Amino acid sequence: MTTARHIVTLLKSHIAGDEDRFLSTAMQLAAHEARQGHGKLAQELRDLVDAAKVKPASIIRPGGPIPLAQPKGELASLLSAQYPDTRLGDMILPPDLQTRLERVLLEQRQQDHLRDYGLKPRRKLLLVGPPGSGKTMTAAALAGELKLPLFSVVLDGLITKFMGETAAKLRLVFDGMAATRGVYFFDEFDAIGARRSERQDVGEIRRVLNSFLQFLEQDESHGLVVAATNHPELLDQALFRRFDDVLEYTLPDAALIERLLRARLGRFDTRGLNWGEAAEQATGLPQAEVVRAAEDAAKSIILSNAKRITSKALSEAIAERRRATLAS
């Protein structure tokens, strides 16, 4: 194959999103250049292909022009990638938390302007709070707002029993951050960041935590690192200093619950529904359970061919979600 045909094949495979064919053709081009005596160029092409094989690949997202990064190689077992449609406006949050998240987004969108003045945007966030309070949805909303892929770290793939292997895999994740901008989400973060003095397997877990602290300190990539935990009291104190912001999530109060219910049931006929009473009944439930209760009430009305959502239907749905929460 001539160099010209190589170029044509490269362009066709790029347009089709066929990365395997693209890299294969690039290797053929490297071999062709080597036969022509262009050893330096051939080696440069091989190095580029090798680098491409270990970094996340870019493919075209169906239905839109925005590229979605998909982990390849060893990263495929460490990162789960998605492209969320969630936006911050989809969430019902306390005003202070809403303001702080909007500040993160503003600094991310204006990061080049900040860097011109020697300033860095907030990009390392620790989210703490009870289950169902909106931490995972926040990571998705940040990715959705910034039109970035959301990479969720797969703990089962990251944490192993073999000495040194977890830290090595953690390095791969941080290398991936440098290669591909995105929102990198560490859920159940206490599995990595638990206090070094309180773990029985102190040897390996201390090395993992020390590695994470080092990688986070040295990370200068332009994406977001978001860690979330239900148990902030278990985290090593050194971690808190490494994050730009620690955002606290709490169970919603009655006023926030009413906003949640109204937002979720806004498209249905709710005339006569006692919102205040329903909010009081749901006090103490996480946001996720409040939303589920609203959806359960809506489903029961739709499937029974009733005309409107009643206080009784919503009250029963809330009571069911409370029983499920207590049983779990």
C-alpha positions, 0 to 999 in steps of 0.5 A: 500500500502506498503512503497516499492509500494509507492516508485515504484509509486513515481518513475513512476509518476516522470518519467511520469511528473505526479506531482499531482499523485506524491504529492498524493502518497507522502501524502499516504506515510505520512499517512502510516508512521503515522500509523506505529508510525513514527509521526515525519517523517510523519509530515516532509513529509506533510510539504514537500508536502505543500511546493511543492504545493505553489512553481512552479512545474517542468515539462519536456519540450517536445523535450528536457531535460531542465525543464520548471517551471510552476507556481501553486496555487496562482502564476498561476494568477500572473506569465506567464511562457515560455521558449524562444528560443530567443538569444542575437544574434537575436537582433540588438543592439547598441554596448554599449548596446550589451556589457552591456548585454553580461557582465550581461550574463557573470556574471550570468554564472560565479556567483559561481566564483564571490561569492567565492570572496564575489562578487555578479553578476548583476541580477537586471536590469531596461530597459527604452525606447520607445515602440518597442525598444527591452526591452521585447525581451531583457528579452526573450533573457536573459532567452534564453541565460541562459536556464532559464524560463521567468516568466512575471508578470501579472499586472492584477492579481497582482494589485487589489483595495483591501488594502494590497492585492497587496503587499501580492501578490507581496510577493508571486512573490518574494517568487517564485523567491527564490524557482525557478531560472528564469528571472522575468519580470515586464513589464509596471513597472511604474504601480508599481513604479510611484512616490509616490508624484504624485499618487492620490491613495497615500495610497495603491500605496505607500504601494505597492512601499514601499513593492517592494523596500523592497522585491527587497532590500532583494532579494538574489535569483540567477535569474534575475529581469528585469523591463521595462518601457516606462516612466522612468520619472514617476518612483520613484527615490528610484527605480533607486538605487535598480537596478544593471544596468539601460539600456537605449533603444532608437529609432534606427538610420539609421545605425542600421535600415540598419543592422535590414533590412539586417538581416531580409531580408538576406535570400531573393534576394535583389539585387538592393535594396537601403539600405541607402535610405530605412534606411533613410525612416524608421528613427524615427520608433521603431525597432519592426516596422522596422522589421514588415516593412521588413516582410511585404515587404517580404510577398508581394513579396512571395505572388505576385510570384516576384523574388526579394524584390525591393526598391519600395516594401520596401518603401511602407511597411515602409510608411504603418508602419509609418502611423500605428504608427502615428495612434496608 
